[in-house]
Amino acid sequence: MASIFTPAAFSRGARCAGRSAKRLRVGAYTARYASSKHPSGFVPPAKEDLEELRGSVQEFTRREIPESVAAHTDQSNEFPSSMWEKLGSAGFLGITADEELGGLGMGYQAHCVVMEELSRASGSIALSYAAHSQLCVNQLMLNGSDSQKSRFLPPLISGEKVGALAMSEHSAGSDVVSMKMTAKETEGGWLLNGSKMWITNGPDASTIIVYAKTKPDAASKGITAFIVDVAGVSKKGFGVARKLDKLGMRGSNTGELIFEDVFVPHENVLGDVNRGVRVLMEGLDLERLVLSAGPLGLMQASLDLALPYTKTRTQFSQPLSQFQLVQGKLADMYVAYRSASALTYSIARDVDESGAASSSSSETLIPTVKSHDCAGAILLAAESATTTALNCIQLLGGMGYMNEIAAGRLLRDAKLYEIGAGTSEVRRIVIGRALAKD
Ligand SMILES: Cc1cc2nc3c(=O)[nH]c(=O)nc-3n(C[C@H](O)[C@H](O)[C@H](O)COP(=O)(O)OP(=O)(O)OC[C@H]3O[C@@H](n4cnc5c(N)ncnc54)[C@H](O)[C@@H]3O)c2cc1C
């Protein structure tokens, strides 16, 4: 039977037909979910839907992101720009977005599946993917008005346009609320001034969600989120100061962005004026959850390298995999992957299944997105991925240290996840504070 997730079948009609069929399959009572984190009428995917999706992403990466593409992306430090439209045609850029807007409306477990399998093929292509599909598309989906969604989402979901999110600044990283960028009201909108640092997809993006101070003396109560159309109405005064040269995630283009009197019309304010910190913090929780699938994919990639290598290389007349010390390392790698995977997907399932309307009442439950769980998922996955990549290098011996093998790239890529989307220290602070609360 043809898979509904094969790229060829990813026309909107086919996707909708596939999802409707699955809804009917649930039987007399179909659980519909009223969480504000999902499109209306959202139905969480069944296990087999997720497996089918995983197979489809694997098929995509085998065809579009073989190791030669991943290695070239790393060496050239250039994102393969044709990848956006390929990801769009495959349906992967709007996994959490409304079907009416071209998305798949499949939720966060599905988004994690796509992120994991893309990361398994190329950490940097996947990081750019997440900055687009989660940080930009999903933020618009969650906070945009109907008009904003219909104007901005379709070209982002098709891959015609590239998206990014800009909150960090040189002097405001972990303490992001201390950002200095300002937005002053003017006729018809706002003028943005300042700079943003380390912005994934910044050099390529045409739609950027930007946070700025609209009331600089009001700390967290004076931040507003804006949709900045840097290829259109907000082009004047916007510039990419430089593309940054990085240790890892090379080819995921990261930039420093400059805003000099950049005009943003009133209709492009995302959410309420001075209430941007809510948009930012809620976005960060789901960002951490979906990004935690990145290190999962990198751990899979480490196992993909270490398992065949240790089975085929012989020393002392035996395959390496027959030595117990080697088996111990393989066991550690496997358990690190499995435990981090279990945590990520259980939290993603909680989010997908939150807000369920009970069969006997129309009352809806409160969405279950716990900041400390999302922080925990990426904390565990990120640190495990670095350790697993180090184990992979060790098991490959001298070859593990050679740039012709991907092991070193996996280590360099994995390390980013202990820094980006809030550092490991900040994640521990988020978890510790929640646990210490009465
Ligand atoms: C490749 C890459 C891509 C990125 N993409 C984006 C993006 O798309 N959009 C965006 O807005 N940002 C992005 N960032 C920025 C990223 O979110 C920040 O780098 C991160 O939040 C850390 O901020 P910082 O670099 O200023 O470090 P700092 O805040 O200066 O921290 C330095 C060290 O001090 C520690 N530290 C800080 N405060 C405390 C504390 N209270 N207690 C204990 N330790 C503390 C930190 O944990 C860290 O170890 C990206 C960064 C990178 C490297």
The ligand as an ORCA input file, in Angstrom:
! r2SCAN-3c Opt
* xyz 0 1
  C      24.705     28.114     16.819
  C      23.796     28.974     17.635
  C      22.517     29.232     17.166
  C      21.676     30.094     17.865
  N      20.434     30.400     17.345
  C      19.702     31.363     17.941
  C      18.480     31.815     17.307
  O      18.082     31.327     16.248
  N      17.793     32.826     17.905
  C      18.202     33.395     19.079
  O      17.536     34.291     19.553
  N      19.331     32.961     19.705
  C      20.087     31.976     19.164
  N      21.250     31.546     19.769
  C      21.674     32.177     21.018
  C      21.612     31.240     22.231
  O      20.275     31.063     22.619
  C      22.500     31.841     23.335
  O      23.841     31.717     22.890
  C      22.324     31.129     24.654
  O      21.060     31.433     25.213
  C      23.417     31.504     25.669
  O      23.561     32.885     25.770
  P      25.038     33.525     25.720
  O      25.706     32.977     24.534
  O      24.911     34.987     25.839
  O      25.787     32.961     26.996
  P      25.844     33.637     28.438
  O      24.469     33.951     28.911
  O      26.841     34.732     28.428
  O      26.415     32.432     29.316
  C      27.798     32.091     29.389
  C      27.962     30.992     30.449
  O      27.478     31.468     31.719
  C      26.491     30.624     32.229
  N      25.459     31.370     32.953
  C      24.770     32.479     32.536
  N      23.905     32.850     33.482
  C      24.023     31.966     34.519
  C      23.386     31.808     35.781
  N      22.411     32.628     36.181
  N      23.771     30.794     36.573
  C      24.732     29.930     36.172
  N      25.382     30.019     34.982
  C      25.015     31.019     34.164
  C      25.881     29.963     30.984
  O      25.227     28.769     31.309
  C      27.118     29.754     30.118
  O      27.794     28.607     30.532
  C      22.100     30.650     19.103
  C      23.368     30.335     19.600
  C      24.205     29.519     18.879
  C      25.580     29.225     19.428
*
